[in-house]
Amino acid sequence: MKYGKLITSAMSAVILSGIVSTSFGAETSKKIEIERIGGKDRVETSLMIAKKMNSKAVYIASGKDFPDALSISPLAAEAGIGIVLAMDNTDLNKELKDMGIMTTSVIGGSNSVSDEMFKNLSKDFVSNRLYGKDRYETSEIIARGMKYFNVGIATGKNFPDALVSGPLLGKKGMAMLLIDGNKSTSLPDNFKGIYTFGGKSSVATDFGKRIAGMDRYETSEKIASEYDKYDTVILASGTNFADALAVSPLSKKLNAPILLTDGNSLSDGAKKIINSVKKVVIVGGEKSISKSLENSIFGSKSESKDVKTDEKNEKNEKNRKNEDSDKNTQKNLEKLVNEANNDKIKPSNIQATRKPVVDKIKISPYTNPAQRGTTQVINLEIEGKNLTEKEKEDLEWKILDPQDGISINDKGHLTVFSDTKAKKVTVSATTKLSGDGVENKTATTEIIIENPKQ
């Protein structure tokens, strides 16, 4: 098992929005806002969704298969971090840099996201990789590594139940644990099942409250009923996982449950839910959710907006938010400076008794020793007396015996690339403090790079 610290462009896609009237039989007509988020492919759609999260970090998961993105979705939702889908060796660097991304966390092994792509990401971002021997171990590593022991259970063999439950778990601060629902009758040590998603054919054993409908569509409606109040829903395909894989963080941000559709029709239950909200976000292009479905539900007569005016207003609003964000960032920086200055002018006798030092470097048990033949980021942490959290983060990291294929950044993330010929590496961390009574100290550790296990 490998565990690295989770962090937690002009695109040709079109976002369609408008105000249209709904009419479900004899029910009262009302006006509802519609937004469609759909790119030319699943990668671009995921980038569009991630862009809306305004985060400095993203999770990267395979767009070819669903398990890795499902496992990370509750954590991504809770942290407000976008999930970007990758296909083979897609170069994402330019788009991610344009979004202001600083950190990328790759979920899954090299069969999911190639070592070549990981190495390319590492050129421009602080990057790490998290994976287990299979989808089940990967979901366990994510939950255990973040100390989320209250979990929701779903089958790892199919996607719909886990897809719609991820945002709910993120909302409640729980992890997703994927299991082989036909074989697993117990959970790994320390885990407690709070929810079981899907019917007995998906997960045979009850682990906590079971939420299941007659099919995947009704299950999504029942999960929506677990939300207290909401005025927005997200509509996604229940037959194709790709577009909806990336939407969990946005779902949590909007407090919007995900409803599934076959792309051409909705159940009566879904129509009733939609009739009670103010906004529907459709994820995916018209090949996933047809225009005829949109028209049949929301009515073909829409009060369309001037697209150019909308784009201009959206740009102005974005600029205003960026200005507000810059002001808040400046305030936070000023606060940190003031706190640091206040710390420096404490009475000398208090400073003298404090003496922050680094005692040792702690290496995550999931990455010690390093495994040759895989590219990974080893998470190095400090244990020290009298060190504040800020001081633990403000350290000078060095490789004492520099070697090709190994690098370290100022956060203590040691990247060991798969092509390195090194057999071991020695790393040091030194405090960067000044003032009377402060003792700077260096700690070192040696990491052995083993040959692959036979």
Beta strands, then each sheet from edge to edge (+ up, - down):
strand 1: 14-22
strand 2: 30-38
strand 3: 57-62
strand 4: 82-86
strand 5: 103-107
strand 6: 126-130
strand 7: 150-155
strand 8: 175-179
strand 9: 192-197
strand 10: 209-211
strand 11: 232-237
strand 12: 258-261
strand 13: 279-283
strand 14: 302-303
strand 15: 360-363
strand 16: 370-371
strand 17: 376-383
strand 18: 395-399
strand 19: 406-408
strand 20: 413-416
strand 21: 424-431
strand 22: 442-450
sheet 1: 12+ 11+ 13+ 2+ 1- 14+
sheet 2: 4+ 3+ 5+ 6+
sheet 3: 8+ 7+ 9+ 10+
sheet 4: 15+ 17- 20+ 19-
sheet 5: 16+ 22+ 21- 18+
end
